[in-house]
């Protein structure tokens, strides 16, 4: 059955399992949960059992094309940013793949999947033992977010001036 046929079923579990197959996620699909934080994109967290019995989780996200008029351009920018952050983390920690978001390629090699009638989808690794905040709960959170953004901005300026990606 083609992905588009599966994706238009009423079962969210079947839809997300089909997305995992489209992104060539290894392992047996176990289940998914809807992530209700955030205000823009539709987001699911899915669990997969690997052959060794361990479980990996992934984030599937539909890019809201009502907000982002050019989803392909958004995905190009997301790819550049995640690659830059991973490169920077590799220099510091030597093992960036558990600490940074990584985009997975869909079958065909692109870092997104375009489904007719369902828009653009992307897949990230799920960084365990983390949480997101839509609004800072206390001043320290706002301070830490600003500090992180400052470091990223400084690295971006160096890159645009001829530094490494």
CORQUISUL-V500214 format. One record per pair of residues at least 12 apart in sequence whose C-alpha atoms are under 6 Angstrom apart, sorted by sequence separation. I is the first residue (numbers start at 1). J is the second residue. D is the distance in whole Angstrom. If there is no record, write none. Layout:
# CORQUISUL-V500214
i | j | d
I | J | D
I | J | D
This chain:
# CORQUISUL-V500214
i | j | d
33 | 45 | 5
46 | 58 | 5
32 | 45 | 5
45 | 58 | 6
32 | 46 | 4
45 | 59 | 5
31 | 46 | 6
44 | 59 | 6
31 | 47 | 6
44 | 60 | 5
30 | 47 | 5
43 | 60 | 6
30 | 48 | 5
43 | 61 | 4
29 | 48 | 5
42 | 61 | 6
104 | 123 | 5
28 | 48 | 5
42 | 62 | 5
103 | 123 | 6
104 | 124 | 6
27 | 48 | 5
28 | 49 | 5
41 | 62 | 6
103 | 124 | 5
27 | 49 | 5
41 | 63 | 5
102 | 124 | 5
27 | 50 | 4
41 | 64 | 5
102 | 125 | 6
63 | 120 | 5
62 | 120 | 6
63 | 121 | 6
62 | 121 | 4
61 | 121 | 6
61 | 122 | 5
60 | 122 | 6
60 | 123 | 5
59 | 123 | 6
59 | 124 | 5
58 | 124 | 6
58 | 125 | 5
59 | 126 | 6
58 | 126 | 5
57 | 126 | 5
84 | 165 | 6
23 | 106 | 4
22 | 106 | 6
23 | 107 | 6
22 | 107 | 6
